């Protein structure tokens, strides 16, 4: 009787192993796609951004139109506040606390020199989303910042920047806290 039960148990385990293997390796039949990663929502408050409020909203909308793993939404009472945005008379900069959390200063010095406010807002949000300055002078690279010159008004991330942000939020990567300034 024992050997009979042992044979049944072994046959059951073998059948189970074959079923699991065919599911893992694919049997040629259509299988369901893996569930997409949950979108991480970050809330920003631009109420202290003075004349830059609309530029900040547009910069956030530009990121939302391109990335899939994170979404920037306007903060309302009762929601966690991830990003604070202020206006001041210095050069624009961001202080990153952690991935998706920090403070942006929309400095008037850059707009006084002729830099596009929406590009500035999108660039500084890029820092909060984990991207460093690149200073390549290439206008199509959002993170090239002021090195692209005052004639550059491109305020959308390029394919590499989009991929990097999506990967950072998919993996829950850690980023170094600290200041991100476009000028030394």
N, C-alpha and C positions, 0 to 999 in steps of 0.2 A: 504494500500500500504506500509506504514511504517513497519508494522509487517511482511509483506512478505519479504521486503528487509533485515530486521533484521534476519529473519530465514535463508535467503541465506547467509548472512555474517557469521552467527554462524556456518552453515554447512561448509562453505569454511574454516573457521578457524579450525574447528574440523578435517577436512580432512588434512589440512596442519600440524596440530599437530601430527596426526597419522603417516604421511609420515616422518616427522623429527624424531619422536621417533623411528620408525623402522630403520631409517638410523643410528641413534646414538647407539641403542641397538643391532643392527644386526638382519637381517631377515633370516639368514641362507644362503643367497646368497653370492657369493664371492664379496668382496669389495676391492677396491684399497688400498694398503698399504700407510701409511702416507709418505709424501715426506721426504727423509733423510735431516738431518741438513746440512747446507752448510759447507764445509771443510774450516777451517781457515788456510790460508797460511801465514807462518812466514818466513821472509827472513833473512838469516845469512851471515855475512861477515867474512870469515876465512883468508883473505889475510894477516893479521898480526899475524897469528898463527905459523909462521916459520916452523920448522920441523914437526909440528902437523897438517898441513893442511889436509893431506890425512886421518888422524885419525878422524878429525872433520867431513869430508865428510862421512866417513864410519859410524860414530856415528849417524849422521843425517839420513843416509839411513836405519840404524837399527830401528830407531823410525818410519820412514815412512813405513817400512815393517810390522809394528805391529799395529799402531794406525789408526783410521779412521776419527776423527774429526779435526785433525790438520795435516799439512804437512810442513816440513822444506825444503826450497829451497835456493839455492845459490843466494845471492844478486847480482843484476845488476843495473847499473845506471838507475834512473827513478823509481825504486821500493822503497817502504818504507823499512827502515833498522830496523829490530826488535832486532837482536842479533849480537853483536860484539864479536869476539874471538881474544884474544891476547896470546902471549907466554911470560913467564917471568921465573925467577929463583926461585920463591917461591913455596908454595904448591898450587895445583889446587883449584879454588874457583869460585863462581858465585855471581854476584850481580843482584838480581831480582828487576826490576822497577815495573813490573806488570805482570800478566799472559801473557806469550809469549814474554816478552820484558826484555832485560838485557844484561849484559856483562859477558863473561867467560874468565878466565885466566887459560891457560893450563900450570901449573907450572912444571918446569923441576925437581924439588925436588922429586916428586913422581916417575917419570920415572927413575931418577937416583937410586932410591931405588928398582926398578924392577917392578913397577906397569905398567899395560898394557895401552898404550896411547888411544886405541880405547875405552876401557872400561871407562877411565877417561872422554873422550869427551862425550860419551853417558850419563854418570852419570851427568856431569855438564849441559848438555842439559836437562836432567830430572828435574833439579832445575828450569830452565827457563820455563819448561812445568808445573810447580806447585808442584813438589814432594819434600818432605823433606829428609834429611839423615835419615837412619834407623839403621846403625851400629850394625847389627845383626850378622855379620860374615858369613852370608849365601851367597855363591857365586852366586846362581841363583837369588838373589835379587840385581838388578843393583844398587839400592839406598843404599845398605850396604856399598858401597864405599871401602875404603882401609881396612876396618875391615875384609874383606874376604881374605886378604893376597895377596902377590905378585904372587902366583901360579894361582890365579883366573883371567881368561881372558874372562869370560862371559860378552859380551857387548850388550846384548839384554834385554829389560824390560820383567819382568814376567807378568803373567795374571793379578795379582792385580794392578801392576803399569800401565799396559795398560788400565784397566778399570777406574782407578782413573783419568788418563790423558783424556781419552775420555769423562768422566763425567764432568770434569772441563771445557773442551772446549764446551761441549754441553750446559752447564748451564751458561757460561760466568762468572764463579765464580771470586771473587776477592781474590788475594793472598797478603800476607803482603810483602811489599818491604823490602829489606835488604840483607845482606851477607849470603851466604850459603857456609860453609867451612866444609870439612870432618874431619879436625883435630881441636881440641880445642886449 
